[in-house]
Structures are given as C-alpha cells and as structure tokens.
Amino acid sequence: MELLDHGLLDTGDGNRVYWEVVGDPDGKPAVYLHGGPGAGCSVNARKALAGGRYRLVLFDQRGCGRSLPHASDPAVDMSVNTTEHLIADMEKLREHLGVEKWLVFGGSWGTTLGVAYAQRHPERVSEMILIAVTLASARELDWLYKGVSRFFPEAWERFSAHVGNAPDVVRAYADLMEDPDRAVREQAAAEWCRWEDTVLSLENHGKPDVFSSHVGDDVIAMVRIIAHYYANLGFVDDLLRDAGKLAGIPAALIHGRRDLSCPADTAYALARAWPDAELTLVDDAGHKGSPAFVEAVHTAVRRFSP
C-alpha cells in the first residue's frame, strides 16, 4: 500500500508516537495494532488489509519502532507506558487524522489492545479483524511463561535458571530489563527470545526463529516492554468478562488451532461471549499462520471492504 502521510504525534507527556497512513485516501479508515507488545510495525504491516479499499493507519506503540524515546534506553520512564496510555494515544491519533470511526485490525498483543480499546470506545469502532487472539489474562500468561513448559522442559529449565528459578519468572525478567548494565539486558533479552522461539518451534509455517536474531536496540526494547506489560497482566481488567461491551461491533476472529503460545480456547470463549464475532479456527496454523490462515484474513478484509 502506498504511503500517504506520516509523522510524530506529541502525546504531551514526553512521548512522540510515530504514525503513518497508507492505502486508498478515500478508503474505509482502519487502524493496525502490532503485536509484542513492543514489536513495532514492519513494512509488511502496510499489506495487512491488501485486497480491500482502506485508508490504513499504522503506529509504533510507545517505546518501540520509530516512536520516541526508545525503550532500549534504560533511562526511559516505563510508568507512562501502559494500556491506558496506548488507548489514549489511539484516540489522540484518531482525532489528529480526522477519523470518526475505524476498523480495528490487531494481531497477538494487538488483539488485547484492540479489545481493550473497543470496550472503552465502542462508538469509534466500525468492525474488527483480530488474529492470534489473546487477552493477557493471568491464565493465559501463566500458560505461556510456565504451563507450556511441559512440552519443553529442558528449554524451561534454562529460561527459568537465568533468573534463579524465581517464583515469578516474568517479573524477574522485567527487573533484569531495568538493569543499567547493557550486557545484563542483552543477555536477558536473548534468553527471553530463545524461550519465545522455542514455544513456536513445532509450527510448520513461518520463519523458524522469529525473535532470536541479533540482540540490538529493537529487541532490547521489545523484551523490556513485553516483560513490563506481562508482569502487570497487560494492564487490563478481565476483557472476556466485559465482552458484552463489544455488542454491535461485527468482527472476524482468526486463530491457528496449533498455536501453543496462545491456545485457541481464548478465541473460542471470546466468540461465544460476542454474538457479532465470527471465529475461524485454521487447523494447520499456529501463531505464525499458514497459507490457509492468510486466506482467512483476506476473506475478512474483503468482507468488510466498501
């Protein structure tokens, strides 16, 4: 999709959020919510709604990507990086761009943020496309950072040992990611990414090692942000309990049945609690998707396109 506009949004508290608009200038407004949290928007994110007539807004959530200041700097204040801040950023950006309502597209953590935003501002959401659904509940996070270790006991032993087998592994990593010594942060980020890749290692599709690349500033920021959020249960309440607030918003939920990081029962429960949501479970897909998964997304994109 063609780049139409871009800029830095001053949030008023020292943060500047990078945003861009791509696609059809006369298309349906939509907003893309990236995963992580802290992964930022890749160039490929511009293609998320390809095949439809959309004016797509993308932004790098606080502390990551091209937003400033960057969370790889240990001096950056993480107390102003919460879901409440991200929701406020979305509203400020929507108003800045003169958008009345937009379709919300989110993947992985982006589904958590998308659902939290839609529950807070349902009148601003026309439709939703949510892929790899997770709601950052204590149950889900306990699975991702402990329960799934039943499949990978040796990898879990290494991941846990790096923080001295602390009872709250996520909190312990979050503490390490605040260390002023860059070497400490780099090592913790590398071990975190090794675990994340291990959980996805049984999938047949997608890049083998999504996270375990060179541990540069972007990876350090991402792990710092993820650990910060998930040590605090995503800074959200029980989003499934409040699913009734989504009534009247049409949605397509697309989830891989083989997703070990975000098991399908959350997507199933959300669809049951949200009559306007239609769930597609893709049998051969995991968290990284598959050709059939991509086609299911394209079907949803075409469905909601004007």
C-alpha positions in Angstrom: 0.0 0.0 0.0 1.3 3.5 -0.9 2.5 5.8 1.8 0.1 8.8 2.1 1.3 10.6 5.2 3.4 10.1 8.3 4.6 12.0 11.4 5.3 12.0 15.1 2.4 12.6 17.5 3.2 14.5 20.6 1.4 12.8 23.4 2.0 15.7 25.9 4.0 13.6 28.4 7.4 13.4 26.7 6.5 10.6 24.3 6.2 11.1 20.5 4.4 8.3 18.7 5.4 7.5 15.1 2.4 7.1 12.7 1.8 6.6 9.0 -1.2 6.4 6.7 -1.1 4.1 3.7 -3.6 2.8 1.1 -6.6 4.5 -0.6 -7.0 8.1 0.6 -10.8 7.6 0.0 -11.0 4.2 1.5 -12.6 3.0 4.8 -10.5 4.2 7.8 -8.7 1.4 9.6 -6.0 1.1 12.3 -3.4 -1.6 12.6 -2.3 -2.7 16.1 1.0 -4.5 16.1 2.0 -7.3 18.5 4.7 -7.8 21.1 3.9 -5.5 22.9 6.9 -3.6 21.7 7.5 -5.3 18.3 6.7 -2.1 16.3 5.3 -2.0 12.7 7.2 -3.8 10.0 7.0 -2.7 6.3 4.8 -5.8 5.8 2.2 -4.4 8.1 1.3 -2.0 5.4 -0.1 -5.0 3.5 -2.4 -6.2 6.3 -5.5 -5.0 4.5 -4.3 -5.5 0.9 -7.2 -6.5 -1.3 -9.6 -4.1 0.2 -10.3 -0.3 -0.1 -8.8 1.0 3.1 -7.1 4.1 4.4 -4.9 2.3 6.9 -3.3 4.0 9.9 -0.3 2.3 11.5 1.7 3.4 14.5 4.6 2.2 16.6 3.3 1.9 20.2 5.2 3.8 22.9 8.9 3.0 23.3 9.4 0.9 20.2 9.9 1.1 16.5 10.3 4.8 15.4 8.5 6.2 18.4 10.5 8.3 20.9 12.0 7.9 23.4 13.1 4.3 22.7 12.7 1.8 25.5 16.2 0.4 24.8 17.4 3.4 26.8 17.2 2.3 30.5 16.5 5.9 31.5 13.2 5.9 29.6 10.3 6.0 32.1 8.1 2.9 31.8 5.5 4.2 34.2 3.9 6.1 31.3 3.8 3.0 29.1 0.6 1.2 29.9 -2.5 0.1 28.0 -4.3 3.2 29.3 -1.6 5.3 27.6 -1.9 3.3 24.4 -5.7 3.7 24.3 -5.3 7.5 24.8 -2.7 7.6 22.1 -5.1 5.9 19.7 -7.8 8.4 20.4 -5.4 11.3 20.1 -4.2 9.9 16.8 -7.7 9.3 15.5 -8.7 12.9 16.3 -5.5 14.2 14.7 -6.3 12.4 11.5 -9.9 13.4 11.5 -11.3 9.9 11.6 -14.8 9.4 13.0 -14.8 5.6 13.2 -12.3 3.0 12.0 -11.9 -0.7 11.6 -9.5 -2.2 14.1 -7.1 -4.8 12.9 -4.9 -6.5 15.6 -2.6 -9.5 15.9 -1.5 -11.3 19.1 -0.9 -8.5 21.7 -2.7 -6.2 19.2 -5.9 -8.2 19.8 -5.6 -7.5 23.6 -5.1 -3.8 22.9 -7.8 -3.8 20.2 -10.4 -5.4 22.5 -9.5 -3.1 25.4 -9.8 0.0 23.1 -13.2 -1.2 21.7 -14.6 -1.8 25.1 -13.6 1.7 26.1 -14.7 3.4 22.8 -17.2 1.1 21.0 -18.7 4.1 19.2 -15.3 4.6 17.4 -15.1 1.0 16.0 -16.8 0.1 12.8 -15.6 -3.6 12.6 -12.7 -5.7 14.0 -10.3 -8.2 12.5 -8.4 -10.0 15.2 -5.8 -12.7 14.5 -3.9 -14.9 17.0 -6.3 -13.9 19.8 -5.0 -13.3 23.3 -6.5 -11.2 26.1 -3.5 -11.2 28.5 -5.4 -12.9 31.3 -3.5 -14.4 34.2 -4.5 -17.9 33.0 -3.0 -17.2 29.5 0.2 -15.7 30.8 0.7 -18.5 33.3 0.4 -20.9 30.4 2.9 -19.0 28.1 5.5 -18.5 30.8 5.1 -21.8 32.8 2.4 -24.2 31.7 3.7 -24.8 28.2 7.0 -25.8 29.8 5.5 -29.4 29.9 6.3 -29.6 26.2 9.8 -28.1 26.5 11.2 -29.0 30.0 14.9 -28.5 29.0 14.2 -25.1 27.5 12.2 -24.1 30.5 15.0 -25.1 32.8 17.3 -22.7 31.0 14.8 -19.9 30.8 13.9 -20.1 34.5 17.5 -20.7 35.7 18.6 -17.4 34.2 16.5 -15.6 36.8 17.5 -18.0 39.6 14.2 -20.0 39.3 12.3 -17.1 40.7 8.7 -17.9 41.5 7.5 -15.0 39.2 9.7 -15.5 36.1 8.1 -12.7 34.1 8.6 -10.2 37.0 12.2 -11.3 37.4 13.0 -10.8 33.7 11.2 -7.4 33.9 13.6 -6.5 36.7 16.6 -7.6 34.7 15.5 -5.5 31.8 15.7 -2.4 34.0 19.4 -3.0 34.8 21.6 -0.1 33.8 24.3 -2.6 32.5 23.5 -3.2 28.8 25.2 -6.6 28.9 22.7 -7.7 31.5 19.8 -6.5 29.5 21.2 -8.1 26.3 21.6 -11.5 27.9 18.2 -11.4 29.5 16.6 -10.4 26.2 18.5 -13.2 24.4 17.2 -15.8 26.9 13.6 -14.4 26.7 13.7 -14.6 22.9 15.1 -18.1 23.0 12.1 -19.2 25.1 9.6 -17.4 22.8 11.0 -19.1 19.8 11.0 -22.5 21.5 7.3 -22.2 22.2 6.7 -21.7 18.5 9.3 -24.2 17.3 6.8 -27.0 16.5 5.0 -25.0 13.9 5.4 -25.9 10.2 4.9 -22.4 8.7 6.7 -19.1 9.0 10.3 -18.2 9.9 11.9 -20.7 12.3 13.4 -18.1 14.7 11.1 -15.1 14.9 12.7 -13.5 17.9 16.3 -14.9 18.2 18.1 -12.6 15.9 20.9 -10.2 16.8 20.0 -8.6 20.2 20.1 -4.9 19.1 18.2 -2.0 20.4 14.8 -3.0 18.9 15.0 -6.5 20.6 16.0 -5.0 23.9 13.1 -2.5 23.8 10.7 -5.2 22.8 11.6 -7.6 25.6 11.7 -4.7 28.1 8.2 -3.7 27.1 6.8 -7.3 26.9 8.1 -8.1 30.4 6.9 -4.8 31.8 3.3 -5.4 30.4 3.0 -9.0 31.2 4.4 -8.6 34.7 1.4 -6.4 35.2 -1.1 -8.7 33.4 -1.2 -6.4 30.4 -2.5 -3.5 32.4 -6.1 -4.7 31.6 -9.0 -6.0 33.6 -10.9 -9.2 32.7 -11.6 -8.5 29.0 -13.5 -11.7 28.5 -15.9 -10.8 31.3 -16.6 -7.5 29.7 -17.1 -8.9 26.2 -20.7 -7.6 26.3 -19.4 -4.1 25.8 -18.5 -5.2 22.2 -22.1 -5.9 21.3 -23.0 -4.4 17.9 -19.4 -4.5 16.5 -19.0 -7.0 13.7 -15.8 -9.0 14.0 -13.8 -11.7 12.4 -11.6 -13.7 14.7 -8.9 -15.9 13.0 -6.9 -18.3 15.1 -4.5 -21.1 14.5 -5.5 -24.4 16.2 -1.9 -25.3 16.6 -0.9 -22.1 18.4 0.9 -23.2 21.6 1.7 -19.7 22.7 -2.0 -18.5 22.6 -4.2 -21.6 22.8 -7.5 -21.5 20.9 -9.8 -21.7 23.9 -9.5 -17.9 24.5 -10.6 -17.1 20.9 -13.4 -19.7 21.3 -14.6 -18.2 24.6 -14.5 -14.7 23.2 -16.5 -15.6 20.1 -19.1 -17.3 22.3 -19.4 -14.2 24.5 -19.6 -11.9 21.5 -22.6 -12.7 19.2 -21.3 -10.3 16.5 -18.0 -12.1 16.2 -17.3 -15.0 13.8 -14.5 -17.3 14.7 -12.4 -19.2 12.1 -10.1 -21.8 13.5 -7.4 -22.8 11.0 -6.4 -26.4 11.5 -2.9 -26.3 10.0 -1.8 -22.9 11.5 -0.1 -21.9 14.7 0.9 -18.4 15.9 2.8 -17.8 12.7 -0.1 -18.6 10.4 -0.2 -20.6 7.2 -1.4 -20.1 3.6 -4.9 -21.1 4.8 -4.6 -18.6 7.6 -3.7 -15.9 5.3 -6.6 -16.7 3.0 -9.0 -16.5 6.0 -7.6 -13.0 6.8 -8.1 -11.9 3.2 -11.7 -13.2 3.3 -12.3 -11.0 6.3 -10.6 -8.0 4.6 -12.8 -8.4 1.6 -15.9 -8.9 3.7 -15.6 -5.5 5.5 -14.2 -3.6 2.5 -16.5 -0.9 1.0 
